[in-house]
Amino acid sequence: MRRPWLNQLRAVGLILAIPAVTVFLAESLNKPSVKSVTRPVAEPVTDLQANPSPEIQCQNPVPNAVLTQNSTPKPVQKSSQPSPANQASTPTPVSIPALTPAPTRQTTDNPSPDPEITKTNACVAQSPFDESVRFAIKAANLVQKAESKSDWDEVSRHWVQAVAWMQAVPPDSPKRAYAEKKVAEYMRNLAYAQQQATKASTKSAFPSFNSKILDQQLRLYLSYISTIGKPDVLIVGSSRALQGIDPSQMRQSLAAEGYKELEVFNFGVNGATAQVVDYILRQLLTPDQLPQVVVWADGVRAFNSGRIDRTYDAIMESMGNQKIAAGIRPQVPSMPPDRSVCHEFPQPCKVKQSKWQAANNLNSRVPAIKPLGTQIAPARLRFLANPALVQETLTILGATSPIDANGFLSLSTRYDPETYYQARPYVSGTYDGDYRAFNLGGPQLGALSSVTAFLKSQNIPLILVSLPVTDDYLDAIRGNAEAEFNATMGQLSAEYGFIFINFSEQSLTRYEYFVDPSHLNTDGARAVAQKLAAEPTIPWPKSQLQSQSKPQLQPQ
């Protein structure tokens, strides 16, 4: 006999796919707006009827609601450039249904808590499978009228619930194999909803600087400060820095060296020259937004005054720079009033039932999901430190942005010269615009001088790192420029008072560390972070947690 929920699940899967495909076709045809696409109309599907539950009595009831408050927690905080950063993947949504008409509501940025999510703190017996389908149906209904960022946020919250309950189906349940497939499907739907929330129009707190990646990194950095506090270590530079030093790996490596609980953020911006870095540190950010240590990771191209500095020129012509020139700098947004929202997640109940019921009602045994706390389990830390597992998870989710919460661009592609140059021509240093009229003096050297003097006045050490490149990239022109740059920086470090570290060495120039001849991949970024953390000449700071200047939760 066919289960009553099966047709509902199939309806969810079928109807959810329709708007997703419509949106995809609209975007493929370069239509100006997806809003012009007519949403599908479907027959309403009634709510799922849950299977009868055995009589239960909860002893010392465990709340099935996690209370979240907008105080000052320290949760995880989380994007397009000429280099591979522009290759952000678009998650393929799996079904997004139109079922029971979604209730009419205000599309505001602070919607009231959904009554189906807000629950009393009582322990109740629920079939995790049925609960998951209930949230999936509600999410499918909400999709049909979702327009604003808050609309898509609400859709995402329901998909999170659906995933959590479906994952709670016990391993020994006959429904488990089917449930695992639905978890992957719901996660793709969640990724789609998150992407739509990111794309949804929002009021910008500050005008653009004519650099999409700079705008995004600035917004993320201010959000990071608001959530975590200002970082202890700030990485700056061009796209080579953006994808060349992994902040999470550096944090772990520094902890292994005895510098525990240091926060690291990567503020790399594609195309950033010395002038752009100078602008970011001295004009864009305020002194109270600066870290304890600045790591400037780049190479010779960023200091060549003979090249055309397109990124800096675009910033100078931007509306954002007009604000800066008027003495107005971007500020950390103020926190909204506290608002408590209860989110329903699976929790265990002690069930009074017969042995026959215990053997046949497998779905009554629901594993507990612990609320987010200040401690992260060792298994979780091992997962976070495993790039293969992290990459697999991101692939399933379909990240809405290629840059993570710490400002880092992780790219896993490995450079292979034989296949790389089959798809693109080889350009020698003679014709490379970044080495045009090579000159280590001029405005770029002046920017370096300004940065070092400014940071010295703020008692902030500057660590200048020459990142590695592949040996096949260093032809005669580039090789000579690289050698001159390293020699010059070695001399200027003593004169200007910064620490210069040259990583252009054989151990870091292996092809498997690169995504292209001059940009590191994830493995290379982790290797550089590890080597940098172990560098004895760097005066790494002590953690600021003792001063209680930061919230309690630690990001990962």
N, C-alpha and C positions, 0 to 999 in steps of 0.2 A: 504494500500500500504506500502510495506516495505521501511523504511528510507534508504537513500544511505549510511549513516554512520554505519548502523547496521552490515553489513557484514565486514566492516573494523574493528569494535570493536571486533567482534568474531574472526577475523583473528589474531588480536593482542593477544587475550586471548589464542587461541589455539597454536600459534607458539611460544609464550613466554614460555609456559610450557615445550616445548621440551628440550631446553638446560638445564633448571633447573632440570628436571628429569634425564637427562643424567649425569649432574654433580653429582647429588645425588647418582646415581648408581655407578659411578666411585669411589666416596669417600667411599661408602659402601663396595666396593670390594678391598679397600686399594690400588688402583692404584697409581703409583708414581706421576702422573701429570694429571691434568684435561685438559691440553693443547693438549693431544693426542686424545681427544674426537672430532670426526668430528662434526662440527656445521651443523645444518639442513639448507637445501636450500629451499627457498620458492619463489613462484611467487611474483613479486613486487606488492605492493599495492600503488596506486597513492594517492596523498595528498587529504585530505578531502575538498570538496567544501562547503564553508560556505554559510549559508542561506543569502538571500539578506537582507541588513540592511536598515532601513529607513533613509531618509535624515537627517543629523544631523548638528548642529552648536555648537561648544564647546565655551562657554563663560568662560574666564579665565581658559584655559585648565589646567587640572590636569595631571602632567606627569604620564604616565603609565609605567615608568621605575624607579626603585630604584637604585641610583648610589652608588656603593660600592667601597671604596678605601682601599688599603693596607697601611693605615697609622698606627696609634697605637690605634685602638679602644679597647674596653673592652667587647667583646662578651662572650657568654657562652663557657666555655672550660671544653672538656670532656676528661689482663685483664686475673687466673688459678692457683690453689693452692690445697694442699692436702685437705683442708676443702672444703665446698660447692662451693668455687670459681671456681672449675674446671667444674661446671655444667652449663657452659654458653650455652644458648639455641641458636640453629641455626634457623634463620627465614626461613620459607617455602616460596619460591618465588611463586607468582601467575602469571603465564604466562609471558614469555619474548619473544616477537615476532621477526620473521625475515621477514621483509617486503621489502620496497625499499632498495636496496643495500646501505649501509652506505658509505659516501665519504671517499676516502683514505686520511689519514692524518698522521702527525708525532705523535708518541706516546711519547710525552715529558711531563715533570712534569708541564709545564706552557703553556698549549694550548692557542691559540688565541681565543678570544670570539666568540661564535657561532653567525653567522649572523642572525639566527632565534630568538636568545634570545636578542641580542643587538638591541635596537630600538631607534628611535628618541623620544624626549620628547614631543610627541603630543598625544592628546586624541582622540581615535578612537572608533567607535562602533564595538563591537565584541561579538559574542555569546560565553559565557563562556564554554558551553558544547562543541561547535565545537573547540574552542581553546585548551581545555583540550585534546580532542582526537588527535589534531594535534601534541601536545607535546608527547603524549603517543606513537604515531606511530614513531616519530623520536627517542624516547628512545628505542623502540623495534628494530629499525634498527641498532642503535649504539651498542646494546648488542652483535650482531653477530660477531663483530670484536674486542670487548673490551678485552684487555689483561693487559695493564699497569694500575697503580694507577690513572693516569690522565684520561685514557679512562673511567674507572668506575666512576670517579668524574663527568665526563661530562654526563654519563648516569644518575647519581643521580640528577644532576641539572635539567635535562629534566623531571624526575619523580616529582621533587618538583614543577615545573611549572604545570605539569598535575594535581597534587593534588590541587594546589591553584586555578586553573581555574575551576576545577570540583566542588570544594567547593563553588565557587561563583555563582553557579546556584541558583537563588532566591528560597526562601522557598515556594512561591506560584506557582512555575513553575510545570507543569505536568511532567517534566523530573526529578524533585527533588528526588523522591524515587529511581529511577534508578541510578541517579548520586551519591547518598549516598553509594550505593553498589560499584560503581566504585572507589570512594575515598578510601574505605578500601582495595580494590584490588591494587590500585596504591601505597598505603602506604606499602603494603607487597612487591611490586616490588622495591620500594625505599629502603626498609630494605635489600633486597637481594643485590642490587647494592652497598649499603654502606658496606655490609659485604665483598663483593668481593674486594672493594677498600682497605679495611683493610688487607685482605689476600695478596693482590698484593705485589710483592717483592719491597722493597725500600732499598736504601742504608742506613745502620745503621751509625749514627754519632759516635757511641762508641761501642767497643766490648762488648759481653755479659758477665754478672757476674755469669753465670751458674744458674741463678734464673729467670725464665720467668717473674714472677710477679715483681721482683725488676727491671728488664729491662723495663718493661712496665710502672711501677710507676715512674721511673726516667725520661723516655721520656715524660710522661704526665706532670710531675712536671716542667720540663724545658719549656715545651710548655705553661703551666699555667703562669709561671713567664714572659715569652715573651708576653703573651696576657693580663694578668691581673696585673702582678707585683707580687713580693714575698708576700706570705700570712702573715697576722698578727699573726695567730695561726697555728702551724703545729702539727698534730697528728701523733705520731709514735708508733710502736709496732708490734706485730705479727698479725696473722689473727683475733685474738680477738679484736684488735684495728681496723683493716681494716673494719670489719663489726659491730663494737661495738659502734662507735660514728658517728653520721650523721652530716657532716659539715654544710649542709644547715640548718638543724634544730638548730644547735648551733649558726649559724649566726643570725637567727631570734630571738632566745631566748636571745642572748646577746644584740640585738637591743632593745628588750623589757625591758632589765635591764638598758638601757641607753647607752650601748656601740654600737653605730650605725656604720654601714658601715664597720665592721670588716670582713676581708676575712679569711676563714678557709679552710685548705687543709688536707686531710688524706693520709699520706704516709705509711700506714700499709703494711707490707710484711709478707706473710705466712711463718711461721717457724722462724721468727726473734727473736733471743735471745738478751740479753743485749749486747753481743759482736757485733751482727749485727747492732743494733741501734747505738752503739758507732761508728761503721765503717761508717754508713750513715751520721751521724752528723759531725764527725770530719775529715773524709777522703774523702768521696764521694762528699759532698756538699762544696761549697766555702763559706766563711763568708758572702759575699754579697747575697747569696741565702738563708740565714737563716731568720727565722721569729722573731717577737718580743716576742713570748711566745711558749714554747714547752710543749705539753701535751703528756706524755708517758703513754699510757693505756695498761695494760697487767695484769699479775698475776704471781703466784709462779713459773710456769713452765719455764718462760723466764729467771729466775734467778738461776736455779738449775745447778750448775757446775758439778754435777755427771752425767748428761745425755750426750748423744752423740750429739754434735752440728753440725748436718749435713749441715744445711744451711750456717753457717759461714765457715765450711771447704770447701764447694763447691765454695764459693766466693773467698776464698784464692787461689784456684787453677785455677781461671778463667783468661781469656785473659784481661777482664776488669780490674782486680786487678793488672795485670802486667803494664797496663797504669798508674794506680794510683801510683804504686810503683816507676814508672819513673818520677813522678811529674806532670803527665798530668791528669787533672780533666775534667769531662763533663762540657761544657759551654752552655749557652743559645744561640741557633742558631741566627745568624744575620738575620734581616728582609730583604726580597728581595726588589728590586726596586718597587716603587708604580706602580700599574696597575689598571686602572679603568675599571670596567665591569658593563654594564647596564643589569639588570634582569627585564624581563617583568612580571608584576603582574596585576591582575584586578584592575581597577580604574574607578570611576563613570564618566559618561558624561551626560550633559544635552541634551536631545533629542527633536528635533522639530518633532512632529508627531501628527496624528489625534487621537481622542478619541478611534476610532475603533482599531488603531494600538497599542495604549497604553494598551488596554484591552487584545489584542491577542498576542502581542509580549512581553511576560513576561520576556524573557531572556535579554531584553535590560536594565533591572534594575539590575545593578551589584553592590553589596555592596563594599565599599572601604576597602582596606587593608592598614593600616597605616604603613609607614616605621618604622624600628627599631629605637628607640630614646633612650634618657637617662632615660625616665620615664617608668615604668611598671605599667599598669593599675591595680587597686585593685583586679579586678576579676581574672587577671592573677596571682597575688600573692596568692590569695586564692586557685587557681588551683595548684600552685606549692607547697603549704603547705598541700595539700590533698593527702596523699600517695595512697589512693584508686584510684583516678583519674590518678595520675602519673603512677601507676602500670598498669592500664588498657591501657593507651596510649603506654607504653613500650611493653606490650603484643601484641598490634596491630602492632607496628612497628617491633618488633623482634630485640631487641638491639644487635648491633654487638659486644658489650663488656659488661660484667656484672658490670664493674666498671664505675661510673659516672665521670663527668668532674672534680669533686672535690676529686677524688681518693677514693670514698666510695663504698663499696660493699653492696648493698641492697638486702637482702633475706627475703621474706615474709613468708616462711614456719614456722608453729608453732609446737613446740616440744610437743609430746604426748608420754610419756614413754611406754604406752601399745602397740602402733603401732610401735614406734621407734625400740624397741628391738625385734620385730618380724622379722625385716629385717636384723638385725646385732646382734652379740653376745655382751653381757655385759662384759666389761673388768674392773676388780677391780684395785685399786691403786697399789696393790702388783705386778701386771703384766704390769703396765703402764710404758713404757720406759721414759716418761717425768718426772717421779718421781724416776727414778733409782738412787741409791746411793745418796739420797737427801743431798745436801750441798749448803748452801747459801753463802759460801765463794768462794775462788778460782777465776778463770778468769772472771766469770760473775759479781762478786762483784767488781773486778778490773775495769771492763768496766763501771759499774755504777759510780764508783769514777772518772773515766776519763771524763765521760759525764758531771757530775756535775761541775767538775773543769773547763772544757772547756766552758760550757755555762755561768758560773760565770764570766769568763774572757771576755765574749762577752756581759755581762750585759743582759742576756736572762734568765728569770725565768723558772725553771723546775717544772712542775706539774706532779707528779707520781700518777697514778690512779690505784687502785686495782679493776678490773672489776668483776662483780658478776658472780656466777655460780649457777646451780640448787642444791637443797638440796640433791637430789638422787645421784648427782655426788660426793659429799663429803662423801666418806666412811671413815673408821678410818685412813687409810694411807693419803689420800688426805686432810682430815679434819685437821689432826695434822700439815701437811706441810703448809696448808693455814693459820692456826693460828700462826705458827712460822714466816711465811713470813710477815704477817701484823704487828706483834710485832716488828720484826727486822727493817722493813721499817720505822715504827714510831720512833724508836730510831735513825736510820741513818739520817732521815730527819733533825733533829736538828744538827747532827754532820756535814753533808755534805752541808746543806743549801738549801734543796729543800722542796717543799710542798707535803705532802703525804695525799691522800684522799682515804678512804676505802669505796667502794660501795658494799661490800659484806654484804648487809643487806636485810631484809625480803621484803621490798617494791620493790626491783629490782630483786628478784629471782623467780618471778612468771613464770610458764611454758610458758604462752603466750608471754613472752618477749624473748624466745629462739628458735633457729633453731635446736640446739642439746644441750646436757647437759652443754656445756661450751662455746658456741658461741651465741651471741645475734642476734635476727632477726631485721627487720626494726623498729618494735614497740619498742623493747628494746633499740636500738641505738638512737631513738628519745628521749626516756625517760631519758637515761643517758646524752644526750646532754643538755636537759632542766635542769636537776638537776645540772650538772656541771656549766652551765652558771649562775645559781643562787647561786653558792657557794661563800660566802662572803670572804673567805680567799685568793682567787685567785686575784692577781693584773692584771686584764685584761687591755690591752693597749687601748689608744685612737686611733681613726682611723687615718691612714696615708694620707687620701684623701686631707687634708688641705695642706700638703706639696707639692701637685701636682706631687707626685712621681708615680701616677697611672693614667691610661687612664680614660676616663669619664664614659664609659658604665659599668653597674654593672651586673655581672653574676648571674644567678638564677639556 
